[in-house]
Structure formats: C-alpha cells, structure tokens
Amino acid sequence: MTARSKRIILLTSSYSRSVGDPSLINDLSAQLATDGHQVTVVAMDWRDRPETSSAHYREPNGTEVLFLIPPPLPRRTIFRRGLRFLTAASSLVRDARRAMRGRDFDLMIVIAPLTQQRALIKWAKRSFTCRSYVYVTDFFPFHHQQIGAMPGGAVARIAYLVEASLLRMFDVIGCMSPANIRYLKSHYRLKPTQRVEELSLWGPTDPPPAEDQATVRGRFDLPLDRPIVAYGGQLSAGRGFDVVLEAARLASESRPDLFFLIIGEGPLAGMIAEAAGRQGNIAVKPRVPRESYLSLLAACDVGLVCTVTGVDVPTFPSKTIDMLRAGVPIAAAVESTTDYADFVRDNEIGVAVEAGSGARLLGAIVTIVDDPAAAARMAAAGRATLERVFDVAKVSRRLVAQSFPEEYAA
C-alpha cells in the first residue's frame, strides 16, 4: 500500500444495489476505489423494501459492500418503533462485527444524519483505530421537525441530543457550503479539536448519451412541441410541491404552452397525481433509474429546484448535479436562509427566487423559456460549474486530503 492509499470504511443508510441507478454514496465509494483506496461500505438500509435482503459482496470496482436490512418497523406508536429500532440495530451490528472481525481501517466516513446509524457508529468507533469524517447534508432533527416530518417537544429534544453527541465523535465535519458551516457551528456544540471543512456535493460529470429529443419525449408519452419544466426526486414533505402545483395552475391560464413533468415516488404521490388529473398541463411519472432519468431530463427545457418557507436550515439540493449533467437551466425557488440562490446566480446556471410563491416560480421559468440564447448560456455555464465544483474525482481527493492534511500539505 502506498503512503496515500487508505483503507476506508464508509457507513451509510443509503446505498443502491441497482446497476445503472447509483446514488451519491455509490459515486463516492466508486471514485475512492478508482483512486486506489481499499473501500468497504457498510449500509444499514431502513427503507421498507421486502424484496431486498442483507448481502455481503464485492463490486466490479473492488468495493466491498455489507448491505444490512433490518426487519420492518411497526407503524403504530413511536415507543414501539423506537424499541424495534434499537433491537434491530443491535442485531445488525452483530452481523457487522462478525463480517469485520480482525479488520482495521485508516479512515471512517459517515454520511449524516447519524441517529439512525448510532449503533453502527458506536461499534465502529470502538472497533477501529482510525481517523473519522462525517459529511453533513441534513441538519437532523431541525429540518425534519420544521417540515413536519417528525414531532417536536421531547422527541425532537432527545433526537437532537443524540445527533449532537454523535457529531462530537468525529475528527472532521464536512459541510456543503459556507451557510451550512455557519448553521453547524451555531446549532451544535463542537469540540475544540474538531475541524470543519467545506466540501461540495459530488457526482459524475459525463453527460447522458446524446439522443433525439422527440424520441425521448415519445418514449415517455410527453408533448413534442411544448416547453417542458421538470421536477425529479422524492415526493415528500419539504419539497415545495404546493408552489410547483400553484405555478402549473397559473401557467394553465397565462402560459398554456408550458408543460410540467414530475418524476418520482413518495408519500405525496397520490396527492400530486390527483392535482395533475384536474388540469391538463401536468404529468406525473414514476421514478426511473438514474441513467434513464438523465436522458429524460435532457429532453426537457427547465429543471426545478424547490424548497419550503418557514425553515432556517440552509439546504443545497443534490438534484442540481443531475440537472447540470443533463444540460438544463435551473429555476429555483428556495428558502431565504440558504446560499443556494446566490450559487445559482453567481454561476449563471439559472434563475433563483425566494420560495413560497407560485407566481415567482412561474416568473423564473418564463424568464428562461422566453430567452433561448440565455438558456443556452446557462446550460453551458452549468457544464463548466459541474466540472469545476461537483466533479466526484476532485471531491473525493479533497475529502481524503482534509482527513490527512499532513500528507497533502503544499
């Protein structure tokens, strides 16, 4: 092993086992392996997917994957869900301990939120003598509580105490943007020895295969002669769907040429499909694998990034990367507390407005659609921004360098 080649264990609650449908975590682990590191992923997946089972395997790129599936959690009471969560987590940790017995690593990487991975993190910290890096993409439980995804009161307070105590266990904390760093430092008590680093999101930079727009639209039964505004992602709380639907309703009156496409799955799918059925300018399509999604997105004219008002957590939506890969300008309606809007404007990759108004979002969409030359410049700027900021090859090397600064000092 060379001086800079590391044995890395990556703990996550989100990892894709589907060929052609990688997640952000897959992209990172694959790039670390390409860079010559020995990568082991331990994924504890809490999503209810009965067709999936636990597995221990090695991917073609050399990444070792231990995929742990707990039994379904009961849906009745918080107490029963919590009890089952603790029991299942302890059982899965025993599986991890058996699989990793006698091993050691140079670096542990964990993707937050941390609370649902508490048992794994505690086991790994006890078992391995290595440096540790946590990447914070979601400030739990603040954001979850503010968008109504979890109760407040004692439940939120306990969740915060657990999350904060776990954050203090890491040597380095990575955040997506300067606003995220400020939020972290103002809401969590860190240890003086901990370092906080800025690390952008990441993804591949290769565009989807070139394909005729009409062919792609025909394959998905979409209009061939109308500008299409696309949203892709989880159909759940906190995504600003009320504003998207309001913008579509307003467009049906003032801009009937526009067509809205929503791609995804989640608890709000039924509500969104019902709204789409009441007017003729919206289509809702089920989630498709990532490579197919990129081709579909490339056949559209505008990509949507929407969040909600009433939150103070600065978000930086990961769907940005797919939009830049697909070469579509971004119409963003985001909370005022984030620096994402400034990022969109400064890099000239789209039009950003404040969240909460369908009229404002529609105005951003129209600004892009009605100026094809500007839209083309935004798409080109998006390609340059993707390669400069989000290239997974650059970000993965930066993460390792932030973990071992003495080895990468100029």
Phi, psi and chi 1 to 4 in degrees:
 res  aa     phi    psi   chi1   chi2   chi3   chi4
   1 MET       -  129.6 -163.4 -176.7  -37.4      -
   2 THR   -72.6  168.2   64.7      -      -      -
   3 ALA   -60.0  -31.9      -      -      -      -
   4 ARG  -100.2   -0.9  -66.0 -166.1  176.7 -173.3
   5 SER   -84.6  127.7  176.3      -      -      -
   6 LYS  -118.9  151.5  -55.1  -61.0  179.8 -174.3
   7 ARG   -91.6  114.5  -62.3  163.1  -62.0  173.9
   8 ILE  -118.6  131.7  -62.6  173.7      -      -
   9 ILE  -112.2  129.6 -176.0  168.0      -      -
  10 LEU  -117.4  118.7 -165.1  160.8      -      -
  11 LEU  -101.8  133.1  -52.7 -176.9      -      -
  12 THR  -154.1  158.1  179.0      -      -      -
  13 SER  -106.9   10.0   58.1      -      -      -
  14 SER  -144.1  108.5  177.0      -      -      -
  15 TYR  -147.6  137.2 -165.5   78.9      -      -
  16 SER   -98.0  132.6  174.3      -      -      -
  17 ARG  -101.4    6.5  -70.5  169.6   61.2  179.3
  18 SER   -93.4  124.3  -58.7      -      -      -
  19 VAL   -65.5  133.3  177.3      -      -      -
  20 GLY    83.4    2.7      -      -      -      -
  21 ASP  -137.5   56.8 -167.6   20.8      -      -
  22 PRO   -73.3  155.3   28.6  -35.4      -      -
  23 SER  -100.1  177.5   68.8      -      -      -
  24 LEU   -57.6  -37.9  -77.4  169.2      -      -
  25 ILE   -68.8  -38.2  -46.6  -54.7      -      -
  26 ASN   -59.8  -43.5  -66.3   72.3      -      -
  27 ASP   -59.9  -43.7  -66.6  -26.3      -      -
  28 LEU   -67.2  -48.3  177.4   62.9      -      -
  29 SER   -64.0  -38.4   62.2      -      -      -
  30 ALA   -64.4  -39.9      -      -      -      -
  31 GLN   -69.6  -39.4 -176.0   60.9   52.1      -
  32 LEU   -60.8  -39.2  -71.0  167.8      -      -
  33 ALA   -66.3  -41.5      -      -      -      -
  34 THR   -60.6  -34.2  -62.0      -      -      -
  35 ASP   -75.4   -0.3  -68.5  -17.5      -      -
  36 GLY    99.0    5.5      -      -      -      -
  37 HIS   -85.1  153.4  -56.7  -65.8      -      -
  38 GLN   -91.0  111.3  -61.7  177.0   20.4      -
  39 VAL  -111.4  129.6 -177.7      -      -      -
  40 THR  -122.4  124.4  -61.8      -      -      -
  41 VAL  -105.1  128.6  174.0      -      -      -
  42 VAL  -115.1  110.5  178.6      -      -      -
  43 ALA  -111.8  120.0      -      -      -      -
  44 MET  -106.1  101.5 -173.6 -179.9  -73.7      -
  45 ASP   -97.6  113.1 -165.6  -36.8      -      -
  46 TRP   -93.2    2.6  -69.9   96.2      -      -
  47 ARG   -71.9  141.7  -68.5  169.0  -70.4 -177.2
  48 ASP   -78.3   94.9  -70.7  -20.7      -      -
  49 ARG  -132.9   88.3  -64.3 -174.1  -62.5  177.5
  50 PRO   -63.1  -19.1   21.5  -33.0      -      -
  51 GLU   -78.0   -7.2   74.5  -77.1   -0.2      -
  52 THR  -106.3  142.4  -55.2      -      -      -
  53 SER  -127.9  164.8   58.8      -      -      -
  54 SER   -62.7  151.8  -63.8      -      -      -
  55 ALA  -158.0  155.5      -      -      -      -
  56 HIS  -133.6  113.6 -168.7 -176.0      -      -
  57 TYR  -151.7  173.1   59.7   96.1      -      -
  58 ARG  -122.1  132.0 -169.0  170.6  -64.5  -83.7
  59 GLU   -82.7  162.2  -64.1 -172.0  -27.4      -
  60 PRO   -56.2  -29.7  -27.7   35.5      -      -
  61 ASN   -79.9    1.1   60.8   29.2      -      -
  62 GLY    98.9   -8.9      -      -      -      -
  63 THR   -67.6  128.0  -60.5      -      -      -
  64 GLU   -87.6  132.6  177.5 -172.6   12.0      -
  65 VAL  -125.7  124.7  179.7      -      -      -
  66 LEU  -109.5  108.3  177.9   61.1      -      -
  67 PHE  -104.8  114.1 -159.0   86.0      -      -
  68 LEU  -110.0  124.1  -56.4  171.9      -      -
  69 ILE  -114.3  113.6  -59.3  -66.2      -      -
  70 PRO   -77.9  162.1   28.3  -32.7      -      -
  71 PRO   -65.8  155.2   23.9  -33.1      -      -
  72 PRO   -57.8  140.9  -22.0   32.0      -      -
  73 LEU   -82.8  143.4  -65.1  177.2      -      -
  74 PRO   -65.1  149.8   23.8  -33.0      -      -
  75 ARG  -102.0    6.4  -61.1 -176.4 -178.8  -83.9
  76 ARG   -86.1  -60.2  -78.2  172.5  -72.4 -179.6
  77 THR  -127.7  153.4   67.8      -      -      -
  78 ILE   -61.7  -38.6  -68.1  176.6      -      -
  79 PHE   -62.0  -47.8  174.3   76.1      -      -
  80 ARG   -65.9  -38.4  -70.4 -170.4  178.4 -173.7
  81 ARG   -64.6  -41.0  -74.9  178.2   64.0   84.8
  82 GLY   -65.2  -41.1      -      -      -      -
  83 LEU   -64.9  -45.3 -175.5   61.9      -      -
  84 ARG   -64.8  -37.5  179.3   70.3   63.9   83.0
  85 PHE   -59.8  -47.2  170.3   80.1      -      -
  86 LEU   -65.1  -41.2  -66.6  173.7      -      -
  87 THR   -65.6  -46.8  -57.8      -      -      -
  88 ALA   -65.0  -42.5      -      -      -      -
  89 ALA   -61.1  -41.6      -      -      -      -
  90 SER   -63.4  -39.3  -62.2      -      -      -
  91 SER   -64.8  -42.4  173.8      -      -      -
  92 LEU   -70.1  -32.9  -66.1  177.0      -      -
  93 VAL   -63.1  -37.3  165.1      -      -      -
  94 ARG   -61.1  -38.5  -74.5 -164.7  -65.7  -90.3
  95 ASP   -63.6  -42.0  -65.7  -20.8      -      -
  96 ALA   -65.9  -40.6      -      -      -      -
  97 ARG   -61.4  -42.8 -176.0 -176.5  -62.4  115.3
  98 ARG   -64.0  -42.0  -77.4 -167.2  -66.1  -92.8
  99 ALA   -70.2  -29.9      -      -      -      -
 100 MET  -105.5   10.2  -60.5  -67.0  135.0      -
 101 ARG   -58.6  133.7 -176.6  173.5  -72.4  120.6
 102 GLY    80.2    4.3      -      -      -      -
 103 ARG   -97.3  160.4  -51.8  -87.3  -68.1  -84.4
 104 ASP  -146.6  161.0 -155.5   -1.1      -      -
 105 PHE  -137.1  161.8  -63.4   90.9      -      -
 106 ASP   -92.4  -28.0  -58.0  -58.5      -      -
 107 LEU  -148.1  133.1  174.5   63.6      -      -
 108 MET  -110.4  127.3  176.9  174.0   69.4      -
 109 ILE  -114.7  132.1  -58.4  170.8      -      -
 110 VAL  -129.9  138.6 -175.3      -      -      -
 111 ILE  -101.6  119.5  -49.7  -60.5      -      -
 112 ALA   -72.1  162.1      -      -      -      -
 113 PRO   -66.7  154.4  -20.5   32.9      -      -
 114 LEU  -102.3  -24.5  -56.8  176.2      -      -
 115 THR   -57.7  -43.8  -61.5      -      -      -
 116 GLN   -72.8   -9.4   63.4 -178.4  -17.0      -
 117 GLN  -107.7   14.3  -56.5  176.9   77.9      -
 118 ARG   -53.9  -46.9  176.6 -179.7  178.1  -85.7
 119 ALA   -63.5  -42.0      -      -      -      -
 120 LEU   -64.3  -44.4  -91.0 -177.0      -      -
 121 ILE   -63.9  -45.0  -66.4  168.1      -      -
 122 LYS   -60.2  -44.3  -69.3  -86.2 -165.2  177.1
 123 TRP   -60.6  -47.4  156.4   73.9      -      -
 124 ALA   -65.0  -40.4      -      -      -      -
 125 LYS   -65.0  -34.5  -68.4  -68.1  -71.7 -174.4
 126 ARG   -74.6  -32.4  -72.7 -166.4  -54.6  -93.5
 127 SER   -88.9  -29.5  -58.0      -      -      -
 128 PHE  -121.3  137.0  -49.8  124.4      -      -
 129 THR   -97.7   92.1  -55.0      -      -      -
 130 CYS  -154.2  167.7   63.6      -      -      -
 131 ARG   -75.6  160.1  -62.0 -169.6 -174.2 -175.7
 132 SER  -137.3  142.1   55.2      -      -      -
 133 TYR  -136.1  125.5 -169.1  113.3      -      -
 134 VAL  -114.1  133.1   57.4      -      -      -
 135 TYR  -107.0  120.3 -171.0   62.2      -      -
 136 VAL  -100.0  111.5  178.7      -      -      -
 137 THR  -107.5  -12.4   61.3      -      -      -
 138 ASP  -151.6  120.9 -161.5  -11.0      -      -
 139 PHE   -84.8   91.7  -67.5   96.2      -      -
 140 PHE   -84.2  138.4 -178.3   80.9      -      -
 141 PRO   -99.5   11.2   36.1  -35.3      -      -
 142 PHE   -56.9  -52.2  -64.1  106.4      -      -
 143 HIS   -66.0  -42.1 -169.2 -113.9      -      -
 144 HIS   -61.3  -41.1  -63.7   71.5      -      -
 145 GLN   -69.0  -41.6 -178.8 -173.8   -3.8      -
 146 GLN   -68.2  -28.5  -69.6  168.7   13.6      -
 147 ILE   -95.0    4.4   65.5  174.3      -      -
 148 GLY    83.3   15.3      -      -      -      -
 149 ALA   -84.1   -9.9      -      -      -      -
 150 MET  -153.2  155.2   68.4  171.3  -68.2      -
 151 PRO   -71.6  162.9   25.3  -33.8      -      -
 152 GLY   -94.0 -147.4      -      -      -      -
 153 GLY    64.3 -139.5      -      -      -      -
 154 ALA   -64.5  -35.8      -      -      -      -
 155 VAL   -61.3  -48.0  172.0      -      -      -
 156 ALA   -66.1  -36.7      -      -      -      -
 157 ARG   -65.3  -44.2  179.6   59.9  179.9  168.8
 158 ILE   -63.6  -43.5  -67.6  170.3      -      -
 159 ALA   -60.0  -40.5      -      -      -      -
 160 TYR   -63.8  -44.9  165.6   74.4      -      -
 161 LEU   -61.8  -39.2  -68.5  173.6      -      -
 162 VAL   -66.6  -48.2  172.7      -      -      -
 163 GLU   -61.9  -44.4 -171.7   78.0    6.8      -
 164 ALA   -64.0  -40.0      -      -      -      -
 165 SER   -67.1  -35.7   67.3      -      -      -
 166 LEU   -69.8  -39.2  -68.6  170.6      -      -
 167 LEU   -58.5  -35.3  -88.5  174.5      -      -
 168 ARG   -72.0   -5.7  -72.5  169.1   57.2   84.9
 169 MET   -86.2   -5.4  -62.8  174.2   67.1      -
 170 PHE  -104.9  147.9  -70.1   84.1      -      -
 171 ASP   -72.6  -41.5  -59.6  -42.2      -      -
 172 VAL  -129.4  138.6 -175.4      -      -      -
 173 ILE  -118.3  122.4  -57.0  175.1      -      -
 174 GLY  -100.7  136.8      -      -      -      -
 175 CYS  -127.0  153.7  -68.9      -      -      -
 176 MET   -73.7  -25.8  -64.1 -178.0  -71.2      -
 177 SER  -158.2  167.9   72.4      -      -      -
 178 PRO   -58.2  -38.5  -28.1   36.6      -      -
 179 ALA   -63.9  -36.8      -      -      -      -
 180 ASN   -65.1  -38.6  -83.5 -113.7      -      -
 181 ILE   -63.6  -43.5  -69.1  176.0      -      -
 182 ARG   -62.7  -41.4  -69.2 -168.1  -66.5  -89.2
 183 TYR   -64.9  -43.9 -165.4   90.0      -      -
 184 LEU   -56.6  -49.8  173.8   80.0      -      -
 185 LYS   -69.5  -26.1  -69.4 -177.5  175.2 -179.6
 186 SER   -89.3  -13.8   63.9      -      -      -
 187 HIS  -117.4  -11.9  -73.4   74.3      -      -
 188 TYR  -130.8  138.5  -59.9   86.3      -      -
 189 ARG   -86.7  112.8 -171.9  167.9   61.8   88.4
 190 LEU   -98.8  163.5  -53.6  179.0      -      -
 191 LYS   -83.1  147.8  -66.5 -171.4  -60.7 -174.1
 192 PRO   -59.2  -27.5  -21.9   32.1      -      -
 193 THR   -80.8  -11.7   55.4      -      -      -
 194 GLN   -77.7  141.4  -71.7 -178.7  -70.9      -
 195 ARG  -105.0  139.4  -73.9 -173.0  -68.3  110.5
 196 VAL  -112.1  126.2  179.2      -      -      -
 197 GLU  -124.5  148.7  -59.2  -82.3    4.7      -
 198 GLU   -86.6  129.5 -177.5  179.1   -9.2      -
 199 LEU  -143.1  117.9 -172.2   77.6      -      -
 200 SER   -71.4  162.6   70.1      -      -      -
 201 LEU   -60.6  171.3  -72.1  165.9      -      -
 202 TRP  -144.0  163.8   57.3   81.6      -      -
 203 GLY  -180.0  168.9      -      -      -      -
 204 PRO   -64.5  157.4  -15.9   29.4      -      -
 205 THR  -108.9   -5.1   59.7      -      -      -
 206 ASP   -72.1  136.3   53.5  -50.3      -      -
 207 PRO   -74.4  163.6   28.4  -34.1      -      -
 208 PRO   -66.6  157.6   23.0  -32.4      -      -
 209 PRO   -56.7  138.2  -23.1   32.7      -      -
 210 ALA   -62.4  129.9      -      -      -      -
 211 GLU  -147.4  143.8 -163.8  169.7    1.0      -
 212 ASP   -59.9  131.5  178.6   66.9      -      -
 213 GLN   -59.5  -43.4 -176.1 -174.8   77.1      -
 214 ALA   -63.7  -35.4      -      -      -      -
 215 THR   -64.2  -45.1  -60.3      -      -      -
 216 VAL   -65.8  -46.2  177.7      -      -      -
 217 ARG   -61.8  -39.4  -69.5 -171.6  175.8 -166.8
 218 GLY   -63.7  -37.8      -      -      -      -
 219 ARG   -63.7  -30.6 -172.4  160.6   65.8 -119.2
 220 PHE  -104.8   13.2  -72.2   92.7      -      -
 221 ASP    56.3   51.8 -167.0   26.1      -      -
 222 LEU  -114.3  156.9  -63.7  171.6      -      -
 223 PRO   -58.7  141.1  -18.4   28.5      -      -
 224 LEU   -90.2  -20.6  -58.6 -179.4      -      -
 225 ASP  -123.3   22.5   57.1   -7.8      -      -
 226 ARG  -127.2  144.9  -60.6  170.3   67.5  178.6
 227 PRO   -62.8  133.0  -18.8   30.8      -      -
 228 ILE  -111.4  129.3  -63.7 -179.6      -      -
 229 VAL  -107.2  120.3 -177.2      -      -      -
 230 ALA  -114.7  137.7      -      -      -      -
 231 TYR  -120.8  133.8  171.4   92.8      -      -
 232 GLY  -133.5  136.3      -      -      -      -
 233 GLY   150.3 -166.4      -      -      -      -
 234 GLN   -72.0  129.5 -173.7   73.7   11.1      -
 235 LEU   -91.8   80.6  -51.4 -173.9      -      -
 236 SER  -144.5  176.4   59.1      -      -      -
 237 ALA   -60.3  149.0      -      -      -      -
 238 GLY    88.5    7.1      -      -      -      -
 239 ARG  -105.0    0.1  -46.9  -74.5  175.2  163.1
 240 GLY    75.0   29.7      -      -      -      -
 241 PHE   -68.3  -29.0  -73.8  111.4      -      -
 242 ASP   -61.4  -36.5   54.4  -20.9      -      -
 243 VAL   -72.7  -38.6  171.2      -      -      -
 244 VAL   -62.0  -45.2  174.9      -      -      -
 245 LEU   -66.7  -36.4  -64.9  173.9      -      -
 246 GLU   -65.7  -42.2 -178.6 -171.4    0.8      -
 247 ALA   -61.7  -40.3      -      -      -      -
 248 ALA   -65.3  -39.4      -      -      -      -
 249 ARG   -64.3  -44.5 -179.7 -175.0   60.7   77.8
 250 LEU   -64.0  -38.1  -66.5  172.6      -      -
 251 ALA   -65.8  -32.9      -      -      -      -
 252 SER   -61.7  -23.1   67.3      -      -      -
 253 GLU   -94.8  -44.8  -58.6  167.6   -2.8      -
 254 SER  -101.2  -25.3   61.5      -      -      -
 255 ARG  -137.0   70.9  -70.8  -62.1  -59.4 -102.4
 256 PRO   -66.1   -8.1   23.1  -33.4      -      -
 257 ASP   -75.3  -22.1   57.0  -43.9      -      -
 258 LEU   -79.6  143.4  -63.5  178.7      -      -
 259 PHE  -128.4  133.6 -170.0   83.2      -      -
 260 PHE  -105.5  132.4  -71.0   72.6      -      -
 261 LEU  -121.6  125.7  171.3   63.1      -      -
 262 ILE  -118.3  124.3  -62.4  175.9      -      -
 263 ILE  -121.5  124.5  -47.9  144.1      -      -
 264 GLY   157.1 -172.7      -      -      -      -
 265 GLU  -146.7  158.4   57.5 -171.9   20.2      -
 266 GLY   152.8 -179.2      -      -      -      -
 267 PRO   -64.1  -21.3   18.2  -30.0      -      -
 268 LEU   -94.2    5.8  -61.1 -175.4      -      -
 269 ALA   -58.4  -42.9      -      -      -      -
 270 GLY   -63.4  -45.1      -      -      -      -
 271 MET   -62.1  -42.3  179.5  -86.0  -71.9      -
 272 ILE   -68.4  -41.1  -65.7  168.9      -      -
 273 ALA   -63.6  -37.6      -      -      -      -
 274 GLU   -64.2  -42.5 -177.9  179.9  -21.4      -
 275 ALA   -64.8  -40.0      -      -      -      -
 276 ALA   -62.9  -34.7      -      -      -      -
 277 GLY   -68.1  -19.3      -      -      -      -
 278 ARG   -85.2  -10.6  -67.7 -165.1  -64.8  -93.7
 279 GLN  -145.1  155.4   55.3 -168.1   76.3      -
 280 GLY   -94.4    8.6      -      -      -      -
 281 ASN  -111.1   19.4   67.1  -18.0      -      -
 282 ILE  -131.4  137.6  -53.0  176.9      -      -
 283 ALA  -125.2  139.3      -      -      -      -
 284 VAL  -115.1  122.7 -179.0      -      -      -
 285 LYS  -117.4  144.0  -57.9  -69.3 -177.3 -179.1
 286 PRO   -67.2  160.7   24.1  -33.2      -      -
 287 ARG   -57.8  139.7 -175.6 -175.4 -177.3  -80.3
 288 VAL  -121.7  158.1  -64.5      -      -      -
 289 PRO   -54.2  154.5  -26.3   35.3      -      -
 290 ARG   -56.6  -42.6 -172.8  178.8 -177.1 -171.7
 291 GLU   -65.3  -39.9  -61.4  -52.3  -43.2      -
 292 SER   -67.0  -38.2  -62.6      -      -      -
 293 TYR   -61.9  -41.0  169.5   65.3      -      -
 294 LEU   -62.5  -41.7  -73.4  168.6      -      -
 295 SER   -63.5  -41.8  -64.4      -      -      -
 296 LEU   -64.9  -43.6  175.5   55.0      -      -
 297 LEU   -62.5  -38.6 -165.1   57.7      -      -
 298 ALA   -65.8  -21.1      -      -      -      -
 299 ALA   -86.4    1.5      -      -      -      -
 300 CYS  -102.1  176.0  -60.7      -      -      -
 301 ASP  -107.8  -29.6  -60.9  -83.3      -      -
 302 VAL  -141.7  139.9 -179.5      -      -      -
 303 GLY  -106.9  138.6      -      -      -      -
 304 LEU  -100.6  137.0  -66.8 -178.9      -      -
 305 VAL  -127.0  116.0  171.6      -      -      -
 306 CYS  -133.8  140.5  -62.0      -      -      -
 307 THR  -129.2 -165.8   60.2      -      -      -
 308 VAL  -120.9  162.4  -64.1      -      -      -
 309 THR   -85.1  172.7   57.9      -      -      -
 310 GLY    79.2   14.8      -      -      -      -
 311 VAL  -123.1  151.0  -61.1      -      -      -
 312 ASP  -111.0    2.3   66.5   -1.3      -      -
 313 VAL   -81.7  123.8  178.1      -      -      -
 314 PRO   -78.4  107.8   27.9  -31.5      -      -
 315 THR   -90.5  158.3   59.0      -      -      -
 316 PHE  -141.2   88.1 -159.2  102.7      -      -
 317 PRO   -60.5  130.6  -25.9   36.3      -      -
 318 SER   -71.2  -18.9   60.9      -      -      -
 319 LYS   -62.4  -15.6   60.9  172.2   56.4   69.9
 320 THR   -53.5  -40.8  -57.9      -      -      -
 321 ILE   -63.5  -44.1  -64.0  171.5      -      -
 322 ASP   -64.3  -36.9  -74.7  -22.8      -      -
 323 MET   -65.7  -40.7  -67.2  176.2 -176.2      -
 324 LEU   -68.6  -38.0  -60.1 -173.6      -      -
 325 ARG   -62.0  -39.3  -76.2 -175.6   71.0 -172.4
 326 ALA   -79.0  -12.8      -      -      -      -
 327 GLY    78.4   35.5      -      -      -      -
 328 VAL  -113.4  139.6  -66.4      -      -      -
 329 PRO   -65.0  156.8  -16.8   29.7      -      -
 330 ILE  -109.3  131.8  -66.4  171.5      -      -
 331 ALA  -106.7  112.5      -      -      -      -
 332 ALA  -114.6  132.6      -      -      -      -
 333 ALA  -122.8  101.7      -      -      -      -
 334 VAL  -130.2  161.1  -67.2      -      -      -
 335 GLU   -63.4  152.5   70.9  -85.7   11.1      -
 336 SER   -71.9  -15.8   58.6      -      -      -
 337 THR   -83.0   -8.6   53.4      -      -      -
 338 THR   -92.9  159.1 -176.3      -      -      -
 339 ASP   -98.8   11.7   48.4    4.8      -      -
 340 TYR   -64.5  -40.7 -178.3   80.3      -      -
 341 ALA   -60.3  -42.3      -      -      -      -
 342 ASP   -62.5  -38.1  -68.3  -26.2      -      -
 343 PHE   -62.3  -44.1 -178.1   85.7      -      -
 344 VAL   -61.5  -46.4  169.9      -      -      -
 345 ARG   -69.8  -46.0  -61.5 -174.3 -169.3  108.6
 346 ASP   -62.6  -35.3  -67.5  -14.0      -      -
 347 ASN   -93.1   -1.8  -70.5  -79.1      -      -
 348 GLU    55.6   44.5  -59.4  179.1  -28.9      -
 349 ILE  -103.8    4.1   59.6  176.7      -      -
 350 GLY   170.9 -159.4      -      -      -      -
 351 VAL  -125.1  130.0  177.2      -      -      -
 352 ALA  -120.2  136.3      -      -      -      -
 353 VAL  -132.3  169.6  -62.7      -      -      -
 354 GLU   -75.8  143.3 -172.6  173.8  -14.0      -
 355 ALA   -65.8  160.8      -      -      -      -
 356 GLY   108.3   -6.2      -      -      -      -
 357 SER  -135.2  120.1  166.0      -      -      -
 358 GLY   -65.0  -32.6      -      -      -      -
 359 ALA   -65.6  -42.4      -      -      -      -
 360 ARG   -64.0  -43.4  -77.4 -162.5  -64.0  -93.9
 361 LEU   -62.2  -44.2  176.9   59.0      -      -
 362 LEU   -61.3  -38.5  179.1   58.5      -      -
 363 GLY   -61.0  -40.4      -      -      -      -
 364 ALA   -64.3  -41.2      -      -      -      -
 365 ILE   -62.7  -47.1  -66.1  166.6      -      -
 366 VAL   -63.3  -38.9  168.6      -      -      -
 367 THR   -55.9  -40.0  -62.7      -      -      -
 368 ILE   -74.9  -49.0  -64.3  170.9      -      -
 369 VAL   -64.7  -36.7  168.8      -      -      -
 370 ASP   -83.3    0.8  -74.0   -5.6      -      -
 371 ASP  -133.0   79.9 -168.3  -18.1      -      -
 372 PRO   -56.7  -35.2  -24.0   34.4      -      -
 373 ALA   -65.6  -43.8      -      -      -      -
 374 ALA   -65.5  -38.6      -      -      -      -
 375 ALA   -61.1  -40.2      -      -      -      -
 376 ALA   -65.5  -38.5      -      -      -      -
 377 ARG   -66.0  -38.6  -69.6 -165.9  -63.3  -88.9
 378 MET   -62.8  -42.4  -67.7  174.1 -171.8      -
 379 ALA   -62.6  -42.1      -      -      -      -
 380 ALA   -66.9  -40.4      -      -      -      -
 381 ALA   -64.8  -34.0      -      -      -      -
 382 GLY   -63.1  -41.5      -      -      -      -
 383 ARG   -61.7  -44.3  162.1   58.8   50.0 -173.6
 384 ALA   -65.6  -40.2      -      -      -      -
 385 THR   -65.7  -40.7  -58.5      -      -      -
 386 LEU   -56.8  -48.4  176.2   68.4      -      -
 387 GLU   -72.1  -32.7  -64.8  176.5   -9.7      -
 388 ARG   -79.9  -38.2 -175.7 -178.2   71.1 -104.1
 389 VAL  -105.4  -42.6  178.0      -      -      -
 390 PHE  -107.0    2.0  -60.2  109.8      -      -
 391 ASP   -58.3  118.4 -177.4   -1.3      -      -
 392 VAL   -60.4  -29.7   65.0      -      -      -
 393 ALA   -64.5  -38.3      -      -      -      -
 394 LYS   -75.9  -41.1  -63.4  176.0 -178.5  176.9
 395 VAL   -68.3  -40.6  175.8      -      -      -
 396 SER   -64.2  -39.3   64.4      -      -      -
 397 ARG   -66.9  -36.2  -72.2 -166.1  -71.4  -89.7
 398 ARG   -66.2  -38.9 -166.9  172.9  -57.5  127.5
 399 LEU   -61.7  -45.2 -171.4  157.8      -      -
 400 VAL   -66.5  -39.5  176.0      -      -      -
 401 ALA   -64.9  -37.2      -      -      -      -
 402 GLN   -67.7  -26.4  -70.2  173.0   -9.0      -
 403 SER   -80.6  -28.8  -57.4      -      -      -
 404 PHE  -129.8   64.7  -60.4   92.1      -      -
 405 PRO   -61.5  -29.6   22.2  -33.6      -      -
 406 GLU   -66.8  -24.4   73.1  -77.8    0.5      -
 407 GLU   -86.3  -18.5  -64.2 -176.1   21.1      -
 408 TYR  -115.4   13.3  -70.3   80.0      -      -
 409 ALA   -64.8  141.6      -      -      -      -
 410 ALA   -65.6      -      -      -      -      -
